[in-house]
Amino acid sequence: MKNNKRILTCVFLLLLAAGGRCGEITVHNGESIADALRQAREWRRTGDARCQGGITIRIEPGRYYMAEPLLLRPEDSGSESSPLTIVGEDGAVVCGDPVQKHTQLWPLEGMMVLKAFDAAGRTITIPTPPKNVLQTKNLEMVVHQRWAIAILRVKAMAVNGDQTVVTFLEPESRLEFEHPWPQPVIADGQTADKSSSFLLRTTERRDGVERLLTISGTDGSPVHHVTISGITFEDACWNRPQHLGHVTLQGGFPLVDAYKLQQEGLPWDSGLENQAWIERPASAVSVSNAHHVSIVDCTFRNLGCTALDFASDIHDCQIVRNSFSCIGGTAILAGSFAESPMEVHRPYRHLASRCSRLTISENIIDRAATEDWGAVGIGCGYVSHVDISGNTVSNVNYSGICVGWGWTPADTGMHGNKIRGNCVSGYACQLYDAGGIYTLSNQPGSEITGNTVSAPTAAPYATNNRAFCIYLDARTDGFTIADNHTDGRPLTKDDIGFNRPGPEVIIK
């Protein structure tokens, strides 16, 4: 009798195992991943027995071109007992179009110093370029602006001997000259600042695929219990600059409206001198209105804009053991940055709860911010209980790991954020006012501990020396800073930049 029970138990387990295998869909090279998702969705919709234990979509090696983004909706969601897993076998590549190519015309290498910046006249004066450059159509000027660059489409160049006055197309002309921060620096001989630099180039004029994957639910119906693993996301464009130019506030966020206040001060900040509205930069992979979504062991490379963006209404998600290389914008972006129609400088209290309990761990990021130098390795805005641990960030043109937004001492709901055991090197390669680890605003119960951060790079065109291992920028508060190292020694206060931090910063 006991033997019969053992046999029945084994048969039952085998049947369960067989049922689990029935929940697998294989996408062969040349087939559609979207069709596989539709098949899985139908199984969910009809209560098919193959959903028991979960559904796995297995993508065989090959290049899967996305003429339009792959979409995961609430109907694709799994559950704790029956998740959806999309697994790429080695060599499975989800791709779009290669990044647009640039041809630098003048100087042929490096940058040159600006002569003048006229905000009232909306012009920039430069040394007179060679005749062939003056005759080139569709010129772009890339301008170094301390912690950001501006990409300005040239409208006209008026030559006056050895100097040339340049005007620009809209909307970037208005945004560049009306908003005071950042703008180019023109040294007046009274300060230690150096003048800002520029270059002239052309860019391949084509629109290509920017978005490869969108995971997006709704306020009442999120996407959940989905894991993406083992997939390479490769080749995506960045189309905005050739249509609108690119003038940013900070961190790669384009301005859509901005101006200097005629009279300084607003009720929430008596010293505020400007207003700004921004939009979120384009991204190759975007996640919003989602929980229990994991991106694991994937590769992101040769992408023109942001690689991976956990944008809003996110909780209990994971970004773990991924590799990022040659990323035009930010490698990993998370949380709200008070995008338009919100004005960015108000002390919002509802945004941090919309990105919470996110784990960003053991990722390797190398050569981010290659197109937009003002982007970063890991950038988190209004977030709470985010764990950024064990990541390696190297060779970025601005800051390495950034947490916080708002420039405010007020309670914004940002709290419990942990930046632990990361390794940051080769940051501030082009832009200063930077930090290997950079923070903004009040974040009670947060910590920066056990990190290794190299000294800042000697950026060739930096206009000042404000780059630090850790930069506690405007109104940073609530952090405990301990057990961090730089260049083989314990990090000290001399390695930290302070810009009006709050009273609750603890440095051990």
N, C-alpha and C positions, 0 to 999 in steps of 0.2 A: 504493500500500500504506500509506504514511504517512497519507494522508487517511482511509483506512478505519479505521486505528487511532484517529485523532482522533475520528471519528464514534462508534466503539464506546465510547471513553472517555467522551464526552459523554452517550451513552445510559446508561452505567453510573451516572454521577453523577446524572443525572436520576432514575433508578430509586431510588438511595439517598435523594435528596431527597424523592421521592414517598413512600417508606417512612417517612421522618421525619414527614411530614405526617399519615400514617395513625395515628401515635401521639398524636393530639390529640383530646381530648374537650371538647366545648363544653357548658356549663351555661347554658341560657336562663333568663331571668327567670321565676320560678314553678316551675322544676324543682328537683330535689334535688341538692345537692352530694354528699351521702352516696351517692346512686346512682352518680354519676360515679366516686367513689372505689372503689366496689364493681366497676365495670366495669374500671377500671385494675388492680385486684387480680386479677381473673379473667385478664386478659392476662398478668400476671406468673406466675400459678399454672400456666397452660397453656402457657407459653413462646411466646406469640403473637409473630409477626414484628414486629408494631407496637411492641413494647417496644424494638426496636433503636434506639439513639440517644436513648432516653428517652421518657417519657410527659408530655405537658402537658395539664393540666386548665385550661381557660380559662373564667372566670366572667364572664358578660355583666353589664352594669349592671342593678341592681335591689337590693331589700332581701330578704335571705335570713334568715328568722327561725329561730333555733335553739331549739326547745322542749326539746331535749336537746343536749349538746355534740357537735360534729363530732369523730369519733375517727379518728386515724391510728395504726395498729398496725404491728408488725414486718412483717406481710405487705404493707404499702404501701410498704416501703422500695424505693429504687432502688439504683443502683450508680454507681461513678465514670463508667462509660461509658454508663449508662442511668439517669439520675436521674429522680425525680418532681418536677415543677414545677407548682405551683398558682398561677395568675396571675389576678388580678382586673383587669378592664378598668376604666377610670375610671368611678366610680359604683357599683362592686360592693361592697355593704355586708353583712357578716355581723353580725347583731344579735340582742339579747335584749330584755329589758324595761328601761324607763327606771329610773334610780336613784330609790329612795323619797324622797319629799319630806318636809322637816322644817318645822314651824311653831314658831318661837321665841316663847314666851309671856312670859318675864320674865327679864331686862329685854328690851324690844322690840328693842334693838340693843346690841351689845357684850356685856360680862360684868360681874358684880358680885363683890365680895370676900367670901370665906368668913369666917365668924366663928370657927368652931372645928372641929377634926377630932379625933375621939375614937376611937383605934384599939381600945382595950379594949372600949368600949361599942358600937363599930361604928356610929357616927352622925356626921353632919356637921350643923353648926349654921349657918343662914343668916339674913339678915334676913327677916322675915315677908312672904311674897308677897301680892299682892292676892287677894281672895276668889275671883274667877273662876279663878285659877290653883290655889288650894287645892282647888277642887272638880273639877278636870280629872282624868280617868282616863288611865292609860297615860302618865304623865309620865316623861321621862328627864332626868337631870342630867348635863351635860357638865362635867367638872372639869379645870382646867388643872393639870398636874403636872410642871412644869419641862421635861422632854424627852419628855413623852407626855401624852395625855389619857386620861381614863376616861369611859366612857359607862355610867351606872348607872341601872337601872330603879327608879323610886321605889316603895317598898312602902307607906310611911305618912309623914305629916307631923304632928308634934305642935306646936301653936302655944302659945307662952308669951309673950304680949305682943308686943313688937317683934322677937322672935327665934323661930325655928322649928327644931325638931330633926327631921332627915330620916333615915329608915332605908330599906334597899334590899333588893331580891330577891337570891336565890342563883342562880348561884354567884358573881356579881360582888361581893357583899358580903364573902364570905370572902376572896376574892382581893385586894380593895381594902384591907382592913384588916389582914390577916396578913402581907403582904409589904411590906418597908420601902422598896423602891426601884422606881419612883418613888411618892411619895405627895405630897399637897398640902403646901405650906409655909404655916405660920401664923406670921407675924412676931411675935417676942417683945420687940421694942424694943431688943435687944442686938446685932442684926446689921443689915447693910444690905439683907437680903432683904425683899421685899414679900410680903404674903400672896397665896395663890393665889385664882383667880377661878372663877366657875361661870356657867352659864346653865341655864334650864329650857325644855324643848321637848316637843312631841309629834312622832312619826314615823308616816308612813303605814304602817299595819299590813298588809303583804302580803309574801309571798315571791315573788320573781321569779327569772328566769334569771340565775345568776352566771357560769357557765362557758360559753364559746362554742366553744372548740377545745381538745382534749387530744391531744398527741402523746406517746405513752407506749409504750416497749418493756418488756422484762424484763431481768433480770440477764444472761441468756445469749443474748438475742435483741433487740438494740436496734433502734430506728428509725434509718435512716441514709440519706444522700444525698437529702434532701428540701429543696426551696426553696419558701417561701411569699412571694409578692410582690404588691404593688399592691392589697391588700385593705384595706378599712376595717372595723375591729372597733369596734362602737358599741353603746351601751346595755347595761349589765349591772348587776345589783343587788348589794347587800351585805346579806345576811340575818341574819348572826350577832347583831348588837346587840339586835334585838327579841326574841330567844329567850334569850340568855345574857349580855346586856350586853357590855362590851368593856373589859377591863383588861389592859394590855400591859406587857411588860418593857422593850422598846425597839424602835424601828424598825417598829412596827406588828404585832409578834408577840404574839398573845394568850396570856396565862397560862392554863394548865389546872390547875396546882397550884403553890403557893408559900407560903413562910413564913420568918419570921426564926428563926435558930438561937438556942437558949437559951444555948449556950456558943460563942463565936466560934472559927472555925478548923477546917479540914479538912486532911488530909495534903498535898494539892497546893496549898493556899493558907492560910497560918496566919491571915491577916486576913479570911477570908471570913465574912460574917455572915448570909448568906441562901441559900436553895435555891429553884430555880425550874425549872419545866417548861413548855414552850411548844408551840404548834401553828403550822403555817404558815398565813398568812392566805389567804383565798380569792383566786382569780385568774381573769381572763377567758380568758387563753390560758396553758396550762401545757405545758412540755416536760420530759420525764424519760427516763432510759435511752435516750440518743440521741447520735449523733455525725454530723458533717457535715450538720447541719440549719441552715438559714439563714432568718431573717426579715428581709426586705429591702423597703424602699420601701413599707411599710404605714403605715396611720394608725390610731391608737388614741384614742378620745375618748368622753367621757361614760360612764365606767365607774366603778362604785361601790367597787371593791376594787382589788387589784393588777391592773395591765394585762397584763404579760408576765412569766412566771416560768420561768426555766431552773433547775429545782429540784434535780435530783440525777442522778448518773451521766451527766455531760455532758462531752464533749470535742470539740474541733475544730468548734465551732459559731460562727455569726455573727449579730449583731443590728446591722444597718447601715442608715442613712439612713431611719429610721422617725420618725414624728411622733406625739407624745403630748400630749394636752391635756384638761383637766378630768378628771383621774384621782383617784378617791377615796382610793386607797392609794398604794403605790409604783409608779412607772412601769415600771422594769426591775428585777427581782429575780433573784438568781443564787446558787447554791451552798447547801450545808447551813448551817443555823443551830442545829444540835444539837437538833432538835425531839424532843419526847417520843416514846419513853420515855427518851431521854437527858436527863440533867440538864445545864443549859446551862453551868455554870461549870467543868466538868472539862476538862483539857487534852487533847482528842481528837487523835489522830495519824493517823487514817485517813480523815478527811472531805475534806480539801483536794484530794486526788487524784481525788475524785469529781466535781469541777468544774474542768476545766483546759483551757487553750488556747481560751478563749472571747474573741471579739472583740466589743466594744461600741463602735461607732464611728459618728460623724457623725449621731447621733440628736438630735432637737430635743424637749425636754421643757419644757412650760410648764403651770403650775398642777396639780402633783401634790399628794398629801396633802390634798385638799379635804374629805374625809369624816373620815379618821383623820389628825389633824394631826401625829402622831408618825411617820408614814411618810416616805419620802424620794424623791428623784429617781431615783437609781441605787443599789441596795443589794446588795452582795456579801458573803457570809458566809465560810465556809471555802472558799477558792478558791486556785488556783495558776496562774501564767502567764496571767492575765487581762489583756487590753489594753483599757483604757478611754481612748479617744482621740478628740479632735475633736468632742465632744458639747457641746451647749448646754443648760444647765439654768437655769430661771428660775421665780421665784414659787412657792416651796415653803415649807411651814410649819415644817419642821424642817431637817435637813441636806440638802445637795445631792447629793454623791457620797460613798458610804460603802463602805469595804473593810475586812474583817476581823471577827472575832468571837472570843469566848473570854476576854477580859480576862486574858491569861496571857503571861508571858515564855517559856514552854516552846516547844519545837519542835513545831509542830502540822502541819507540811507546807505551810503557806502560804508561798509564796516566788515571786519573779519577777513580781510584779504591777506593772503600769505604769499610772499615771494621768497622761496626757500631753496637753497642748494643748487642754484643755477650757475652756469659758467658763461660769462659775457666777455668777449674780446673783439678787438678790431672795430669798435664803434666810433661814431663821430668822424668818419672818414672824409666827409665833405663839409658838414654843417655843425656849428657849435650851438651854444645854449642847450647843451645835450647832456645826457647821463647814460652810463651803462645801465643803471636802473633809475628810472625817472618817475616822480609822483606829483600829483596835484590834489589839493583840497583836503578836507577833513575826513579821515577814514578810521574811526575808533576801533581798537582791538585788532589792528593790522600789524604785520611784521615783515621785516627784511632781514633774514637770518641765514647764515651759512652759505652765502654766495661767494663766488670768486669772480672778481671784476678787474680786468686789466686797466692800466692807465689809458686815458683817451688817446686816440690817434692824432698825430700832428697834421691836422687838416690843412691842405695847402692854401685854401682861399678863405679860411675863417677870418672874420673881421674883429674878433676879440678872443679872449682866452677862457671863455666860460664853458668849459666841458669838465665833467666830474665823474668819478666812479659811481657815486650816488648823488642825484640832484633832487633836493626837496624843494620843488618849485612852488609857485604861488599858493600860500596858505596851507601847505601840507601839514597835517596833524594826525595824531592818533597812532603813529607807528612806533614799534619797538625795533631798534636797529642793533643787531648783535652778531658777533662771530663771523663777520665778513672779512675777506682777504683780497689783497691786490698785490700782484707781482711778488709773491712769495712771503708776504708779511701781513700782519693784521691791519685791516683798514682802520684809519683814524679819522678824526673830525676834519683834518686837513684834506682828506680825499672826498669830502662831502660838500656840495654846493647848497647854500641856504638862500632862499628868497622868501622872506617873511613867513617862516614856519610858525606853527601854533605852539602853545605851551605844553601840549601833551606828547610831544616827540621825546622818546626815551632812547638815548644812545649809550650802550654799554661797552 
